[in-house]
Amino acid sequence: DPFFSEDRVKTALQRLHKGRKTATQGRIDMFFQSAGHKATEPSGTKRKAEEEKNSAAKKAKTAAAKSKKGAPKRGK
């Protein structure tokens, strides 16, 4: 056959063998987790501290706002 090339078949077989030897691509999240990360304090503690600080400030603001309120104004 004039369209049959032995070189093309050999190179295709080489590519197939090379592909079978290599591993499949792993997930990217596995790449980042495998390195490990530093043990830090839990993320929830920072948020709790901020909420406590903000809640104290809000309480002070609401108490001040309540003391400033006078009698309701009547319409004209």
Secondary structure by P-SEA (a helix, b strand, c coil): cccccaaaaaaaaaaaaaaaaccccccaaaaaaaacccccccaaaaaaaaaaaaaaaaaaaaaaaaaacccccccc
